[in-house]
Amino acid sequence: MERTRRLRQGEKLSAITADFCRRLDVAVAILPMSDDKVRTRVWTDMGVLDFQDYFVRRRCAPVVRRLDYEGAATARPHDLAMAALRDPRLRAIVICPSNPLLSIEPMLALPRLREAVAASPAPVIGISPIIAGDAVKGPTAKMMAELGIPVTASAVARRYCDLLDGYVVDRADASDAQELDVAVMITNTLMRSLADREALARDVLGHADMVAKAPA
């Protein structure tokens, strides 16, 4: 694979994304949240670190005290992403089981983007990244604990509570999910194989269809 490209002065992130898709033969449309600069800044016991410094060079070792998404308040969401969220043909918006602090919330920190997700005609379905009190990989559980957030599926759901129409949790967290005020699907969310991934995708879309058909 070719070396990762660096964003050149004045070059749009969407152009970089489109170039990656072309080189890797990715047929589906992939859009960045914005062409404006948004930087995740990690406040730690070793000072304020850029995300890549925290994640790559220091391997997530510093204790996290706070996160800032610098530039998010004024960043303009990508026009095509906003159009997709308004599209009446959209079947579902899926918040994938990624780190809520590093992967999901930098996007939702853009006020217009969060509002567009909330206003979309499509059901919004979240998938828990936590299974039985831990994350499958990455620093999600470590960061949540350091920030005083319970490492549970329900705690993640509450961070999206104003957006969710449905939530998907692993069977190991069935009892934890009972306290959520949202339609919950309990299934196998641990993806070890392609078959697991396909099964979870079918479950999530089925849950979205069920929520969409439910009376208001």
N, C-alpha and C positions, 0 to 999 in steps of 0.2 A: 504494500500500500504506500502511496506517496506521502511524503512528509506533510503534516498538518499545516495548512496555510495560515498566515497571519493576516489580520485585517489591515489593509493599507489605508492611508489617510484618505478620507472621503469615500471609501468603498462601503457599500451597504452590506449589512450582515445577510440580508435576504439573497443577495447575489452570491455570497460565499456558500450559503445553504444550498442554493440551486446547483452550484458547481459540484458540491459534494454528491448530491443526488445523481447528477449526470455521470460522474466518475464511478459511482458505486452501483449504477443501474437500479436506483430506487424509483419505482414507478409512481408511488403515491406522492401527493403534495405535502411537503414539510415546510412550515413557515416559522420564522423566529417570532417571539412575542413583539419585538420592536426593532427598528433600525437605529434607535437612539441608544446611547450608552447607559447601561445600568450595571453597577458594580456591587457585588456582595462583599461587605466588610464584616469581618469576624472579630468581635471584641473578646479577648482571651486573657488568661493569667500571664501571658507573655506579650501583651500589648495588642494593638489593633493590626490585624493581618488581612491582606487580600485573600480572597477565597482560594486561589491556586497555591498561594504560599502555605495556607493552613492545610489544604487537602493533599497536595502533592509533596511539597518539600518537607513539611513537618508531619505528614501522614496522620493528620487529625489528632495528634497527641495533646496539644494545648487544651486546657479546660475552657469551654465556651461560656462567656458571660452574657453576650448580647449579639444580635445580628442586625445590621443595617443594610438596606437595599438602596444604595446611593444613586440618585437620579431617577428612581422609579416614580416619584410623585409627579414629575413633569414629562416623563417619556411618553411618546405617542405610540399606541398599539399599531401593529401592522394592519394596513387597510384590508388586505385579503383575509386576515384572521378575523377581523371584525365582521366582514361580509359573511364569512362562513358561520359565525355564531348567530347571525340574523337569518340565515337561510331556512325557510320553512320545511325544506326537505331533510334537514339534519335529523338523524335518528337519535343520537345521544351525544352528550359531552361526558367523557370519561376522565376522571382524575385518577391517574395511574398510581400504583403502589410505590411511588418514589419518595425520597426524603422530603417531607413537607417543608422543612426549614431551608433546604438548599436548592430543591428542584421545583417545587410547586409554588411556594409563597413569593419567590421573586417575580413570578408572572402575575400572581394575584395582587401584588403590591402596586401594579399599575391601576389607578382608580377606574379609568374608562374600561379596561379589560375586565376587571372584576364585575363592574356594573353590566357589561355585555353578557357575561356568563350568567349572571342572575336573571337578566331579562330575556335570555334566549328561549325560544319556544320548545327546544329540545330538553328532555329530562337530564339532570346532572347526576351522575353516578360516581361515587368515590369508592376506591378499593383500598383497604387497609394495608399499609406497609409493615404492620406489626403482627407477628404471629406468636401467641403464647408469651407475651412480654419481651420479645426480642425482635430485631430486624434480621431479615435473611442475609443481608450483606450491607457493608457500609457503616457510617457512623451515626445512623439515625437514632438508635436507642441511646447511645452514649451522649449525644447532644441533647436529646430530650431530657434525660436524667440530670444533666449539668444545668439545664435551664429551669429545672423544677417542674417539668411537665411529666405527668404519669406516663410510663411506657406501656400504653394500652391502645387497643384499636379504637375505643370510644374517645380517648383524648385526642386522637388525630381527627376523628369525625367532627368534634366540637370546633376545631380550627376552621372548618369549612361550613359550619352549621347554617349560615345564612344562604348558602348556595345549594346544598344537597337536596335532591328529591329521593335518592336511594343510596344505600351503602352496602358494600360487600365485605364480609369478614370470613376468616378461616373458621373451620369447625372447632378449633381449639379455643376460640374466643366467643363461643355462642352465649355463654352466661354474661360476659362483659357487654355484649351488644344489646342486651335486653333493656338497658336503661336509656337507649337512644330514642329520641323523638323523631324518627325517620324510618322509612321502609327499609328493612334489613334483609339481605340474602345471606344465608350461611352455606358455605361451600368449601371446596379445597382451593386455597389460593397459592399454595406453594408450587411453583412451576419448575419442575426438574427436567422436563422433556418437552418436545414440540407438541405432543398430544396433550400434556397438561396446559400448555399455553392456549391451545385451540379450545379446550374444554372451558377454561376460565373465560375466554372471550365470548363463547356462546352463552355462558351463564350471565355475564354482565349485560349483554345485549338483551337477553330474555328478561332480566330484571328491569332494564330500561323500558322495554315494551310494556311490562306489567304496570310500572309506575305511570307511564304515559296514558294508559287506558283507565287508570283508577279515577273515580269521580273526584272532583275538586272538593 
